[in-house]
Amino acid sequence: MRDADITVRVSATADPAAVRAARLGLLLRSLRDGGPRSRGRLAEETGLTRSVATGLVDELVELGLVSCEDADRRGAGRPGVQVRLVGRAVCGVGAEINVDHLAVVAVDLAGSVIAEARRGIDGRSLPAEEVLAELAGLVADALAEARGAGSTVAGITVGVAGLVDATTELVTLAPNLGWRDIDVTADVRRRLADAPGVVGPVPPVRVANEATLAATAELDPADADRADMVVLYGEVGLGGAIVSGGRVAPGRHGWAGEIGHLPLDPRGRRCGCGRTGCWETVVGLRALLESATDPDDPIRDPALTLEERLATLVERARLADGRTLAALDEVGSWLGTGAAVLVNTLNPGTVVLSGYFAALGEWLRPAVESRLAADVLAPRAGGTRVSVSAYGPTAAVRGGALVSLEPVLSDPTALAELHGGTR
């Protein structure tokens, strides 16, 4: 993005402070995405004048977000000064509430993980209050670790497997958890305010659909095919998100992407939403486990983390266990059948297998590609490629952490206000 683009967005008559904040954010994003550079290169690449860029860099140094260091240059002449991102200066916290696990991660401005935790739960049998209490405890621990690392927490974003009203931020329906109209943000904020390990004001807390957050983690400005993509986030059920023009499409009320409830198997099993034959009933982790294992198999122990379950499935698949491979082939075929509907409708550049699908992508992707080749009307599957997420089951929490960092990237001066909060 060039400086001219920012000027257009904030308009020519915008408050000078807003223009300055946008320019600061432009420099910060440029350093995050492109690495250390000289002031001159930053000015050239962002479309700013050299004097403006120099003044903005000095302000970012005062905020503790960047540093200026002499580059190691061999030969004659003065060494160049490189502007570097101070990644640990600020971090975002992402959290996830799913049917069989809770997860929390703190990611700093440079993308490094500075705190991480995951805990297996049986979300169906626990009241919302107990689940939120467990989650708040994990978040409080992450805040303490971030403070110990010298990082200011920009915010906390909680992903939930369910519908989140974009206006009220209520979790209006989480069918697999059995939740209706739960105010997650208020509950988590209150619990953190009372937590003994949380020092100072609680950072801003927000809530979002977990698959939407997973899609945020998958965005890649350098990959043109990901500017228009569909993210399939495998969990106990199936979440999804649609990316158009490089942005996650939330829909009018924030409810877009509930693709797990596409009716694909009218004669199939009953879904947690109360309907019959939803797509997630044949591709969710619950469906895979029921097909690949017996009810008393240790892999179904609710105390196990998702990673432990997936590690066992991967081990069995690598050992060519017939039942496991047959279950994976069946799930992959159903996954491709539903994906073909979306590809015929949206013609995305990429379909990303995220969540638990990524951990088992070696076995699922061939079946998905086969169904796309057979069921998509356009030649060569409409030019859509199938990609396996690099983040897998951690995509939602990582996306939550990135969303939490966005206010600082949009306006780095906001960090001054955050310094009064949790560090």
Number of C-alpha atoms within 10 A of each C-alpha: 11 14 19 11 12 17 16 11 12 14 12 11 9 12 11 11 11 16 20 17 19 22 24 24 22 23 25 25 18 18 19 18 13 10 13 21 19 18 23 16 15 24 20 14 14 18 15 19 13 15 12 13 22 17 13 20 23 15 16 22 17 11 17 17 20 21 18 19 14 12 15 10 11 8 7 6 7 10 13 15 18 20 24 20 25 19 18 21 21 28 33 33 34 34 32 28 24 25 25 22 22 26 24 31 29 32 29 26 26 18 17 12 18 19 19 20 14 18 17 19 22 17 20 16 11 14 12 18 13 11 20 19 15 15 23 22 16 20 27 22 18 25 30 18 17 27 18 12 15 14 25 25 30 29 27 31 29 29 29 26 26 25 25 26 19 17 9 11 19 20 23 16 19 21 18 18 23 17 16 15 15 17 15 23 20 15 16 24 19 13 17 22 17 10 15 9 14 21 17 12 15 24 24 15 19 21 25 28 31 30 31 31 30 30 28 24 22 21 18 12 11 9 11 13 17 25 20 21 30 27 29 29 31 25 24 24 25 26 26 24 27 26 24 16 11 18 15 22 17 16 11 10 12 17 18 17 23 18 19 23 20 13 17 19 14 12 9 15 14 13 19 17 14 9 13 18 19 25 24 28 26 26 27 22 23 17 17 22 20 13 17 20 16 11 11 8 11 13 20 15 15 17 15 17 19 23 15 13 18 18 15 13 23 18 12 16 19 12 11 12 13 12 14 22 20 16 19 26 19 18 25 26 23 23 28 27 22 22 24 26 17 17 25 16 10 15 20 22 22 23 27 25 27 31 29 26 30 24 23 21 21 14 19 24 23 16 22 25 23 15 21 28 18 14 18 22 14 14 9 12 20 18 15 22 17 21 16 22 26 16 19 20 23 24 28 36 31 30 31 34 33 27 23 27 24 16 17 23 23 18 20 23 20 15 21 13 9 20 17 14 18 20 25
